[in-house]
Amino acid sequence: MSGTYMNAGDIVAAGYSASVLALAAASVFLLMGTAWVRRGWKLPILLTALAALVGTLCAYETRASWVATGVAPVDYFYAGWLASMPLQIAALYFAVRQIEPQTVSLFWRLIGVTALMVAVRYLGDARFLDATLSFLLGIVLWLYVLGELFFGRMDEAVTRARIVPLRRGYFWLRLIVAVGWAIYPLVQFLISSNSGISNGAVGLTLSLAEFPNRIAFGLALLTVAVMLAPAEAEAGK
C-alpha cells in the first residue's frame, strides 16, 4: 500500500473516503441550513457544522496515513473528538437555551467534562495512564454528561416546554450521545485489553460511527430548528 490512491478492494480506505465525503457534504448542508432557521438557532446549527468540518479534516488525514503506510493512528480520531464533542454538547446546550435560560456554570461543566473525557481516554490508549484507570475515568465522565442530559436542568426545561418537535429532537440527540458515543469506550477497551482487533478494523468502525455521531446529530438538530421556525416567526422570536 503506497502513494495517495487506495488499492481496489481496500474496504478500510473506502470507509475513510465515505466518511470524508459524507462529513464534507454535511458541513456544507448545515452551514446552508443556518439561513433556514430563526436567529437563536443559528449558533447551535453552526456548532454542529463545525463539528462535522473537524471530522472531515481528521478523516482526510487518517485516510492519507492509511493509504500511505497501512496504519491509521487513533491519535487522529482523538484530536477530532477533543474539538468536536464539546462543540456538539455546546450545540445541545444553546438549543435548549432557546426555550429556557441555562446557567453559565452548567455550560462550562459540560464542556470541561466532555473534553476531559476525551483526554483521559487518549492518555490511556497512548499508555501515559493506566489503561484500566483511563477506561473507568472515561466512563464516569461520560455518565456525568448523560446524567445532565437525561435528568438535569436541560431535560427539565425540555419537558416543561411541551414543544413536540423539540422533545422528539432532544430525545434523539441525547440518544446519540448515549448509544452512538458508546462505541468509543468499547473500542478503547478492545485496544487496551490486547484483544487482537486490527488497526484497520478500528479505523473502519470509527469511520462508520461518524454517520450517526456527527452527521445524524447535526441533521437532527437542524430538523428541529426548521420545524420550529414558523411558530417562532409568528411569536416574533
N, C-alpha and C positions, 0 to 999 in steps of 0.2 A: 504494500500500500504506500503510494508515494504521490508527489505532485499536489495539485489543487483540485483534482476531479476524482469523484468516487468511482470505485470499481462496480461493474454490473453485479447485481445480487447482494450488494452491501446494505443490508437492511438497517444497520445502525446509522450509517451515513444518511440513508433515506429518511430515517426518523428525525435526524437532526435537520435535514433540509425542509421537511414538512413543518417542523416546529418553527424554523426561521421564517418561512413564508407565511404561515398562519399568524404568527405573532406580529409580523410586519403589517399584514393586512388588518389585523385587529387594531393595531396602534393608529393607523390612518383612519379607520372607520370610527373609532372612539373620539379621535380629535375632530372629525367631521361632526360627530354627534353632539359636541358642545354647542353647536349652533341650533340644535333642535330642542334644547331644554331651557327652562327658566333660569334666571341668573344664579340663584342659590345652588343649583345642581351642576353648574359648570365646573366648579373646583373638584367635586368628587369624581366626575367623569374624566377630567384632565389627569387626576392622580392615577386612575386605572389605566389610562393611555400611556402614562409614563412608566408604569409597572410593566406593561406589555412591551414597550420600547426597550427597557432594560433587558427583558427576557430575550428580545430579538438579538441584541448585541452579544449577550452571553452565549446564546445558542450558536450564533455565527462563529464566535471564537472557538467554541467547543468542537463544532463540526470541522473547522480548519485543522485543529490539533488531531482529531481522529483520522481524517483523510491523510494527513502528512505523516503521522507516526503510528497510527493504530492504537493510540491511547488517548483518552479524554479525561484529564484530571477533574475530579469533582470540585476542585477549587473554583473552577469557572462558575459552577452552579451556586456555590456558597456566596460568591461575590454578587451574583444576581439576586439571590434571596435576601441578602443583607440590605439591599436597596429596595427591592420590590415588595417584600412582605410588609414592612412598615408603611409603605405607600398605600397598600391595599387596606390595611387596618385604618389608616387615616381617612381613606375614601369612605369607609363604612361609618366612621365617626362623624364626618361632615355631612353625610347623607342623613343620619339621624338628627343632626342639629337643625335640619330643615323643618322639623316638626316640634322640637322642644330643645331648649338650650342644654348643653352638656358642659361639665366643668373642664377647665383647662388642665387641672391635675389628672383627670381621667385620660385625657388625650396623651399627655406625656408618659403616664404609666403604661398605657397600651403600646405606644411607640417604643419606649425603652425596653419593656419586657419582650416584645417581638424581636427587636434587634439582638437583645441578649440571648434569646433562644437560639437564633441562627449562629451567633458567635460561639456559644457553648458547644453546639453540635460540631462546628468546624474544628474547634480545638481538640475534640475527641477523635475525629477522623484523622486529623493531622498528627495525632499522638503527642500533642502538647499537654493533654489532660487525660486522665484515666478514662478509657472508653466507656466503662460501665457507669462511672460517675457522670460523664458527659451525657450519656443517654438518659439517665434518670433526671438530671437537672433540666434537660431539654423538654422532657415530658411534663415536669412540674410547671415550667414556664408556659408551655403550650396550654395546659389545663387552666392556668390562670386567665389567659386570653379567652378561652372558651367559657369560663365562668362568667366573665364580664359580658360576653355576647349573649349567653343563654339566660343568665339570672341577674345581671347587673342593671344599672340605670338605663342603658340603651335599650335593653329588652323591655323594661317597664315603660319607657317612652313610646316605643312602637305599639305595645299592647294598648296603652291609653288612647293612642291616636285613632284607632279603629278605622284606618285607611286600608282598604283591602289590597290594592296593588303594592303598597309599602310593606304590609305584613307578609305577603307572599314573597316579595323580593327579599326581605330581610331573612325569611326562613331559608331560602336557597343560598343566600350569601354566607350565612353562618354555617350552613351545612357543608359548603365547600371548604370553609376553614376547619371544620370538624372532621370530615371524611376525606376530602381531597388532600389536605395537608398531612394526613396520617401516613401518606406514602413516604414522607421524608424521614421520620424516625424509624420507619420499617426498613428503609434502605440503609440508614445509618447502623441499625442493629445488625443487618446482614453483613455489612462491610466490617464492622468492628469484631464480629464473632468469628471471622475467618470461615464463613460458610462456603466459600469457593465460588461465589457468584462472580461472573466475569465483569470486566470493566465495560465491555460492550453492552451487556445486559442491563447494567446500572444506567448507562447513558441512554439507552433506548427507553427504559422505564421512566426516567426523569423527563425525557423529551415528550413522551406521550402525556405525562402528568401536566404539562403546560396548558393543554387544551381545556381541561376543567378549571385548573387552579388560577390561571391568568386570563385566558380568553373568555371562558364562560362567566367568570366573576365580573369582568368589565361589561360584557353584554347584558348580564342580568341587571346590573345597576343602571345601565343606560335605558333598558326597557322600562324600569320603574319610573325613571325621570321623565321619559317621553309620555308614559301613560298618565302621569300626574300633571303634565304641562297644561292641558285645557282647564282643569279645575283650578289650578293655581293662577292661570290668566284671569279667570272670572273673579277670583278672590283678590286680584290686584297685587300678587306677590311678584 
